[in-house]
């Protein structure tokens, strides 16, 4: 989990943070932790993460229509 914060810091320093969404995962990860390190979402496993990404894509599609 400490490396997740490091990766987000690197993304910010590279000037990419405003252009991408970050989702973190694993059983010890919580939404609270995601908020604390600046991630957009947290999920417990890859399947749940995929569902979150699908919702983001559907919402983006509706906004651009």
C-alpha positions as CSV (number, residue, x, y, z in Angstrom):
1,X,0.0,0.0,0.0
2,X,2.8,2.5,0.6
3,X,3.9,2.1,-3.0
4,X,0.4,3.0,-4.2
5,X,0.9,6.5,-2.7
6,X,4.3,6.7,-4.3
7,X,2.9,5.8,-7.7
8,X,0.2,8.5,-7.4
9,X,2.8,11.1,-6.4
10,X,4.8,10.1,-9.5
11,X,1.7,10.5,-11.7
12,X,1.1,14.0,-10.2
13,X,4.7,15.0,-10.6
14,X,4.6,13.9,-14.3
15,X,1.6,16.2,-14.8
16,X,-0.6,13.3,-15.8
17,X,-3.1,13.2,-12.9
18,X,-5.7,15.4,-14.5
19,X,-5.8,13.2,-17.6
20,X,-6.3,9.8,-16.0
21,X,-8.3,8.0,-13.4
22,X,-6.6,5.8,-10.8
23,X,-8.2,2.8,-9.2
24,X,-6.4,0.8,-6.5
25,X,-7.2,-2.6,-5.2
26,X,-6.6,-5.5,-2.9
27,X,-8.4,-6.7,0.1
28,X,-6.7,-4.4,2.6
29,X,-7.5,-1.3,0.5
30,X,-10.5,0.9,1.4
31,X,-12.2,3.9,-0.1
32,X,-10.9,5.9,2.8
33,X,-7.3,4.9,1.9
34,X,-8.0,5.7,-1.7
35,X,-9.2,9.2,-0.8
36,X,-6.2,9.8,1.5
37,X,-3.7,9.1,-1.3
38,X,-5.7,10.7,-4.0
39,X,-6.9,7.7,-6.0
40,X,-10.3,7.9,-7.7
41,X,-11.6,4.6,-6.4
42,X,-10.7,1.4,-4.5
43,X,-12.0,-2.1,-5.1
44,X,-11.3,-5.4,-3.5
45,X,-10.5,-7.4,-6.6
46,X,-10.0,-7.1,-10.3
47,X,-13.6,-8.1,-11.2
48,X,-15.0,-5.4,-9.0
49,X,-12.5,-3.0,-10.4
50,X,-13.6,-3.8,-13.9
51,X,-17.2,-3.1,-13.0
52,X,-16.2,0.3,-11.7
53,X,-14.3,1.1,-14.9
54,X,-17.3,0.1,-17.0
55,X,-19.5,2.5,-15.0
56,X,-17.0,5.3,-15.6
57,X,-17.0,4.6,-19.3
58,X,-20.8,4.5,-19.5
59,X,-21.0,7.8,-17.7
60,X,-18.4,9.4,-20.0
61,X,-20.3,8.0,-23.0
62,X,-23.6,9.6,-21.8
63,X,-21.9,12.9,-21.3
64,X,-20.4,13.0,-24.8
65,X,-23.7,12.0,-26.5
